[in-house]
Amino acid sequence: MTTRNETLFERARQRIPAGVNSPVRAFRAVGGTPPFFERASGPHLWDADGKRYIDYVGSWGPMVLGHTHPQVVEAVQAAAARALSFGAPTESEIELAEAICRLMPSVEMVRLVSSGTEATMSAIRLARGHTGRNLIVKFEGCYHGHADSLLVKAGSGALTFGNPSSAGVPPEIAALTLVLDFNNIDQIEKTFAARGPEIACVIVEPVAGNMNLVLPAPGFLDSLRENCSRHGAVLILDEVMTGFRVALGGAQARYGIKPDLTTLGKVIGGGLPVGAFGGKREIMEKIAPLGPVYQAGTLSGNPVAVAAGLATLKLLDTPGFQEKISGVADALIQGLKNEAQKAGVVFSAQSVGSMFGLYFRAVPPTSFAEVMQCDKDRFNKFFHTMLERGVYLAPSAYEAGFVSATHGTTEIDATLAAAREAFKA
């Protein structure tokens, strides 16, 4: 019998490329039909067939409080009743900017945008405008949105320019991006020694979350800070995913790194489309209309989205919140490792804050190359068994997972019971 999910997927494919509006949703990496969701509450999702799932995707990170948190919904409803959009200044924009700057002291000034991609794209343009240089450095496996300069894969050697990783990206643009190995301090030193005066910025996920979860090695982030300072390059920490997830002040607070610019998204919108970039005043004052670096957006600072973000940050900024949610992630990870060991499955896992990673390899990876050594087929089998049992994980072996403040003992126990069967599959 055809399910409603299958009917909707077929209908979607007639008018939407691959039936989805963002590639990973299509389940191409794992196979099968993606569930079409109709509602959510706390740690749960319900699909078009009425099936309930424990959610570990959290809309890819924003739902740190859980879905449809009453105070966030109330704030959104109140804002929507006043206006859906002004395209003009509001007091709530100031309040959100003040909250970000207070929670992340490296951010002295901030500009709101509508997405993480827009934030990283704008931060790179600003870094180039500030330094008068063109070359940027990124790391293989780190994803910073779909701007042309960032859709670049590693070249044939550590000091060679990158190659386009998407059709439509001109080689001339890709040639301005150097791609290094995440956690490789020696490559950083050699790259700056060879091309330091040409480098406008380094952009990095301080905790990689788009090649599964990969933690920074000791000294890695410090090396970036030291080399950028020595050579006059701008250090951009992409905290779109880690911001307010790995610590209240983001990964920069957790690891004691002060970037020049920070990009944010996801959590600061509380589930609605908001992004931001900010940092040193002297750099941010290069943005139009104060400076020559142009950036604009009709929906930037949208009052409804800002209301959701403000309500979320206020709830996050309460004593014990981060410790509690980190404990939930740790309990999940420890339980999964125990179940895998009992089943005799080669498996490892780790968490940081409320983010986690699952790997079908003996130890957690430290680089993109090691991530690619994970047993993808084994993950796909595990994923579908978990999905059948009502546990919704990211439909890819190369994505981090998330817990929310509404995940508790009941959800963890149910997840481990499902995993017990999935490890046997």
C-alpha positions as CSV (number, residue, x, y, z in Angstrom):
1,M,0.0,0.0,0.0
2,T,1.3,3.5,-0.9
3,T,1.9,5.7,2.1
4,R,1.0,9.3,2.2
5,N,4.8,10.1,2.5
6,E,5.4,8.3,-0.7
7,T,2.5,10.1,-2.4
8,L,3.7,13.5,-1.3
9,F,7.3,12.7,-2.4
10,E,6.1,11.7,-5.9
11,R,4.0,14.9,-6.1
12,A,6.9,17.0,-4.9
13,R,9.2,15.6,-7.5
14,Q,7.0,16.9,-10.2
15,R,7.6,20.6,-9.3
16,I,10.6,20.7,-7.0
17,P,14.0,19.4,-8.1
18,A,14.4,15.9,-6.5
19,G,11.3,16.7,-4.5
20,V,13.2,18.8,-1.8
21,N,14.4,22.3,-1.2
22,S,17.7,21.3,0.3
23,P,19.7,18.3,-1.0
24,V,20.3,16.2,2.1
25,R,16.5,16.0,2.7
26,A,16.1,13.8,-0.4
27,F,17.6,10.7,1.4
28,R,19.9,10.1,-1.6
29,A,22.7,9.2,0.8
30,V,20.7,6.6,2.6
31,G,18.1,5.6,0.1
32,G,14.3,5.4,0.6
33,T,11.5,7.9,0.9
34,P,11.9,10.9,3.2
35,P,9.2,11.5,5.8
36,F,7.1,14.6,5.2
37,F,6.5,16.2,8.6
38,E,3.3,17.9,9.7
39,R,3.9,18.9,13.2
40,A,6.4,18.9,16.1
41,S,6.5,19.3,19.8
42,G,9.3,19.1,22.3
43,P,11.6,16.2,21.2
44,H,9.1,14.7,18.8
45,L,8.1,15.0,15.1
46,W,4.9,13.6,13.4
47,D,5.0,12.7,9.7
48,A,2.2,12.7,7.1
49,D,1.3,9.1,8.0
50,G,0.8,10.1,11.7
51,K,4.0,8.3,12.8
52,R,5.9,9.8,15.8
53,Y,9.7,10.1,15.9
54,I,12.2,11.1,18.5
55,D,14.1,13.9,16.7
56,Y,17.9,14.2,16.7
57,V,18.1,16.5,13.8
58,G,16.4,19.5,15.4
59,S,15.9,21.3,12.0
60,W,19.7,20.9,11.6
61,G,20.5,22.6,14.9
62,P,18.2,25.5,15.7
63,M,15.7,23.7,18.0
64,V,17.9,23.6,21.1
65,L,14.9,24.3,23.3
66,G,12.8,21.6,21.6
67,H,10.1,22.2,19.1
68,T,7.3,24.7,19.5
69,H,8.5,26.0,22.9
70,P,5.6,27.9,24.4
71,Q,7.5,31.0,25.2
72,V,9.1,31.2,21.7
73,V,5.7,30.6,20.0
74,E,4.1,33.3,22.2
75,A,6.9,35.8,21.2
76,V,6.4,34.9,17.5
77,Q,2.6,35.3,17.7
78,A,2.9,38.7,19.5
79,A,5.4,40.0,16.9
80,A,3.4,38.7,14.0
81,A,0.3,40.5,15.3
82,R,2.2,43.8,15.2
83,A,3.8,43.3,11.8
84,L,5.3,40.7,9.6
85,S,8.0,42.9,8.1
86,F,9.0,46.6,8.2
87,G,12.2,46.7,6.1
88,A,13.2,49.4,8.6
89,P,14.8,49.6,12.1
90,T,13.2,48.1,15.2
91,E,14.1,48.1,18.8
92,S,14.1,44.3,18.9
93,E,17.0,44.3,16.4
94,I,19.0,46.3,18.9
95,E,18.1,43.9,21.7
96,L,19.2,40.8,19.7
97,A,22.5,42.5,18.8
98,E,23.1,43.5,22.4
99,A,22.4,39.9,23.5
100,I,24.8,38.4,21.0
101,C,27.6,40.9,21.9
102,R,27.0,40.3,25.6
103,L,27.2,36.5,25.3
104,M,30.1,36.6,22.8
105,P,32.5,39.3,23.9
106,S,34.6,39.0,20.7
107,V,31.6,40.5,18.9
108,E,31.7,44.2,19.4
109,M,29.4,45.0,16.5
110,V,27.0,42.7,14.7
111,R,24.8,42.8,11.6
112,L,21.8,40.6,11.2
113,V,21.1,38.7,7.9
114,S,18.7,36.0,6.9
115,S,20.8,32.8,6.8
116,G,24.1,31.2,7.7
117,T,25.2,31.2,4.1
118,E,24.6,35.0,3.9
119,A,26.5,35.5,7.1
120,T,29.6,33.6,5.9
121,M,29.5,35.1,2.4
122,S,29.3,38.6,3.9
123,A,32.1,38.0,6.4
124,I,34.5,36.8,3.7
125,R,33.7,39.9,1.6
126,L,34.3,42.1,4.6
127,A,37.6,40.4,5.4
128,R,38.7,40.9,1.8
129,G,37.6,44.6,1.9
130,H,39.3,45.1,5.3
131,T,42.7,43.6,4.3
132,G,42.8,44.5,0.6
133,R,43.7,40.8,-0.1
134,N,41.9,38.2,-2.2
135,L,43.0,34.7,-1.0
136,I,41.0,32.8,1.6
137,V,41.7,29.6,3.5
138,K,39.2,26.9,4.4
139,F,39.4,23.3,5.5
140,E,38.3,20.2,3.7
141,G,35.0,18.8,5.1
142,C,34.0,22.1,6.7
143,Y,30.8,23.5,5.1
144,H,30.1,27.3,5.2
145,G,27.1,27.6,3.0
146,H,26.7,27.6,-0.8
147,A,28.5,30.8,-1.8
148,D,30.8,30.3,-4.8
149,S,34.1,30.9,-2.9
150,L,33.2,28.2,-0.4
151,L,32.1,25.4,-2.7
152,V,35.7,24.3,-3.2
153,K,37.4,21.0,-2.7
154,A,41.1,20.4,-1.9
155,G,43.6,20.8,-4.7
156,S,46.3,18.3,-5.5
157,G,48.6,19.4,-2.7
158,A,48.5,21.4,0.5
159,L,49.7,24.6,-1.1
160,T,47.8,24.4,-4.3
161,F,44.6,26.3,-5.0
162,G,41.2,24.5,-4.7
163,N,39.0,23.2,-7.4
164,P,35.2,23.8,-7.8
165,S,33.1,21.2,-6.0
166,S,29.9,22.4,-7.8
167,A,29.0,23.1,-11.3
168,G,28.5,26.8,-11.9
169,V,31.5,27.8,-9.8
170,P,34.1,29.4,-12.1
171,P,37.6,28.0,-11.7
172,E,38.8,31.6,-11.4
173,I,36.8,32.0,-8.2
174,A,37.8,28.6,-6.8
175,A,41.4,29.6,-7.5
176,L,41.2,32.2,-4.8
177,T,40.6,29.5,-2.1
178,L,43.2,27.3,-0.5
179,V,41.8,24.1,1.1
180,L,43.8,22.5,3.9
181,D,43.3,19.5,6.1
182,F,41.3,20.1,9.3
183,N,43.5,19.7,12.4
184,N,46.7,19.8,10.4
185,I,48.9,22.4,12.2
186,D,51.9,21.7,10.0
187,Q,49.9,22.6,6.8
188,I,48.8,25.9,8.5
189,E,52.3,26.9,9.3
190,K,53.6,26.1,5.8
191,T,50.7,27.8,4.1
192,F,51.2,31.0,6.0
193,A,55.0,30.9,5.5
194,A,54.4,30.6,1.7
195,R,51.4,32.9,1.1
196,G,50.8,34.8,4.3
197,P,50.8,38.3,2.7
198,E,48.1,37.2,0.2
199,I,45.7,35.7,2.7
200,A,42.7,37.8,3.6
201,C,41.1,35.4,6.0
202,V,40.8,31.9,7.4
203,I,37.3,30.5,7.9
204,V,36.7,27.4,10.0
205,E,34.1,25.6,11.9
206,P,35.8,25.5,15.3
207,V,34.0,22.1,15.8
208,A,33.3,20.6,12.4
209,G,29.6,19.5,12.1
210,N,29.2,19.0,8.4
211,M,31.5,16.0,8.0
212,N,29.9,14.4,11.0
213,L,31.2,15.8,14.3
214,V,35.0,16.4,14.4
215,L,36.6,18.1,17.4
216,P,39.6,20.5,17.1
217,A,42.9,18.9,18.0
218,P,44.9,20.5,20.8
219,G,46.7,23.6,19.4
220,F,44.8,23.6,16.1
221,L,42.6,26.7,16.8
222,D,45.5,28.4,18.6
223,S,47.7,28.0,15.5
224,L,45.1,29.6,13.4
225,R,44.8,32.6,15.8
226,E,48.6,33.0,16.0
227,N,49.2,32.8,12.3
228,C,46.3,35.1,11.4
229,S,47.6,37.7,13.9
230,R,51.2,37.4,12.7
231,H,50.3,37.8,9.1
232,G,47.5,40.3,9.3
233,A,44.8,37.9,8.2
234,V,41.2,37.9,9.6
235,L,40.2,34.8,11.6
236,I,36.5,33.9,11.0
237,L,35.0,31.3,13.3
238,D,31.9,29.9,11.6
239,E,29.7,29.3,14.7
240,V,26.4,28.9,12.7
241,M,26.2,25.4,14.1
242,T,28.2,25.6,17.3
243,G,27.0,29.0,18.5
244,F,25.1,28.6,21.9
245,R,25.3,24.8,21.3
246,V,28.7,23.8,22.5
247,A,28.7,26.5,25.2
248,L,26.7,29.6,26.0
249,G,29.4,31.7,24.4
250,G,30.0,29.3,21.6
251,A,33.1,27.3,20.7
252,Q,35.2,30.4,21.1
253,A,34.3,30.4,24.8
254,R,34.8,26.7,25.2
255,Y,38.2,26.7,23.6
256,G,39.4,30.2,24.6
257,I,39.9,31.5,21.1
258,K,39.1,35.2,20.2
259,P,38.2,35.4,16.5
260,D,38.2,38.7,14.5
261,L,34.8,37.8,13.0
262,T,32.1,35.3,14.0
263,T,29.2,34.0,11.8
264,L,26.0,32.8,13.5
265,G,22.7,31.3,12.5
266,K,20.3,28.5,13.5
267,V,19.9,29.0,17.3
268,I,19.8,32.8,17.1
269,G,16.6,32.5,15.0
270,G,14.9,29.9,17.3
271,G,13.8,28.0,14.2
272,L,13.1,31.0,12.0
273,P,15.5,32.3,9.3
274,V,18.1,34.5,11.0
275,G,21.8,34.8,10.6
276,A,24.5,37.3,11.8
277,F,28.1,38.2,11.4
278,G,30.0,40.4,13.8
279,G,33.3,41.0,15.4
280,K,35.9,43.7,15.9
281,R,34.5,47.3,15.7
282,E,37.3,48.4,13.4
283,I,36.4,45.7,10.9
284,M,32.6,46.0,11.2
285,E,32.8,49.7,10.5
286,K,34.0,48.9,7.0
287,I,30.4,47.7,6.2
288,A,28.2,50.1,4.2
289,P,26.9,52.7,4.9
290,L,29.9,53.4,7.2
291,G,32.5,51.8,4.9
292,P,33.1,50.6,1.3
293,V,32.1,47.0,1.7
294,Y,28.5,46.6,0.5
295,Q,25.9,44.3,2.2
296,A,22.2,44.6,2.3
297,G,19.0,42.6,2.8
298,T,15.3,43.5,2.7
299,L,14.4,40.9,5.4
300,S,17.5,41.4,7.6
301,G,16.3,41.8,11.1
302,N,12.8,40.6,10.3
303,P,10.7,41.3,13.5
304,V,9.1,37.9,13.7
305,A,12.3,36.0,13.3
306,V,14.1,38.3,15.7
307,A,11.4,37.7,18.3
308,A,12.0,34.0,18.1
309,G,15.7,34.5,18.4
310,L,15.4,36.8,21.4
311,A,13.1,34.5,23.2
312,T,15.4,31.5,22.6
313,L,18.6,33.3,23.8
314,K,16.8,34.5,27.0
315,L,15.9,30.9,27.8
316,L,19.4,29.6,27.0
317,D,20.9,32.2,29.3
318,T,19.8,30.5,32.5
319,P,21.9,28.8,35.2
320,G,22.5,25.2,34.5
321,F,21.0,25.0,31.1
322,Q,24.2,24.1,29.2
323,E,25.2,21.5,31.8
324,K,21.8,19.8,31.7
325,I,21.6,19.6,27.9
326,S,25.3,18.5,27.7
327,G,24.5,15.7,30.2
328,V,21.6,14.5,27.9
329,A,24.0,14.2,24.9
330,D,26.6,12.5,27.0
331,A,24.1,9.9,28.3
332,L,22.9,9.2,24.8
333,I,26.5,8.7,23.5
334,Q,27.5,6.5,26.4
335,G,24.4,4.4,26.0
336,L,25.0,3.9,22.3
337,K,28.6,2.9,22.8
338,N,27.5,0.3,25.4
339,E,24.9,-1.1,23.1
340,A,27.4,-1.4,20.2
341,Q,30.0,-3.1,22.4
342,K,27.4,-5.6,23.5
343,A,26.5,-6.3,19.9
344,G,30.2,-6.6,18.9
345,V,29.9,-3.8,16.3
346,V,32.8,-1.6,15.4
347,F,31.5,1.8,16.5
348,S,32.5,5.0,18.3
349,A,30.7,8.2,19.3
350,Q,31.4,11.5,21.0
351,S,29.6,14.7,22.0
352,V,30.4,18.3,22.8
353,G,27.7,20.4,24.4
354,S,24.5,19.3,22.8
355,M,26.0,18.1,19.5
356,F,27.1,14.5,18.9
357,G,28.6,12.3,16.3
358,L,28.2,8.6,15.5
359,Y,30.8,6.7,13.5
360,F,31.1,3.2,12.3
361,R,34.9,3.0,12.9
362,A,36.9,2.1,16.0
363,V,37.7,5.7,17.2
364,P,36.3,9.1,16.4
365,P,37.8,10.7,13.3
366,T,40.0,13.8,13.4
367,S,40.0,14.7,9.7
368,F,37.9,14.5,6.6
369,A,40.1,11.6,5.4
370,E,39.3,9.7,8.5
371,V,35.6,10.5,8.3
372,M,35.6,8.9,4.8
373,Q,37.0,5.7,6.4
374,C,33.7,5.2,8.3
375,D,31.5,2.3,7.2
376,K,28.8,4.2,5.2
377,D,26.8,1.0,4.3
378,R,26.7,0.0,8.0
379,F,25.5,3.5,8.9
380,N,22.7,3.4,6.3
381,K,21.4,0.1,7.6
382,F,21.5,1.4,11.2
383,F,19.7,4.6,10.1
384,H,16.8,2.8,8.4
385,T,16.4,0.4,11.4
386,M,16.3,3.4,13.7
387,L,13.8,5.2,11.5
388,E,11.5,2.2,11.4
389,R,11.6,2.2,15.2
390,G,10.7,5.9,15.4
391,V,14.1,7.5,15.8
392,Y,14.9,10.3,13.4
393,L,18.7,10.7,12.8
394,A,20.3,12.9,10.1
395,P,20.0,11.0,6.8
396,S,23.7,11.0,6.1
397,A,26.8,9.4,7.7
398,Y,28.4,12.8,7.4
399,E,26.2,15.0,9.6
400,A,26.3,15.8,13.3
401,G,23.3,15.2,15.5
402,F,21.6,17.3,18.1
403,V,19.7,16.9,21.4
404,S,17.3,19.5,22.8
405,A,16.4,20.6,26.3
406,T,13.2,18.4,26.0
407,H,15.1,15.2,25.5
408,G,15.1,13.2,28.7
409,T,15.4,9.8,30.2
410,T,12.3,8.5,28.4
411,E,13.6,9.5,25.0
412,I,17.1,8.2,25.7
413,D,15.8,4.9,26.9
414,A,13.6,4.5,23.8
415,T,16.5,5.4,21.5
416,L,18.8,2.9,23.1
417,A,16.1,0.2,22.9
418,A,15.9,0.9,19.1
419,A,19.7,0.9,18.8
420,R,19.8,-2.5,20.5
421,E,17.9,-3.9,17.5
422,A,19.6,-1.6,14.9
423,F,23.1,-2.8,15.9
424,K,22.0,-6.4,15.3
425,A,20.6,-5.6,11.8
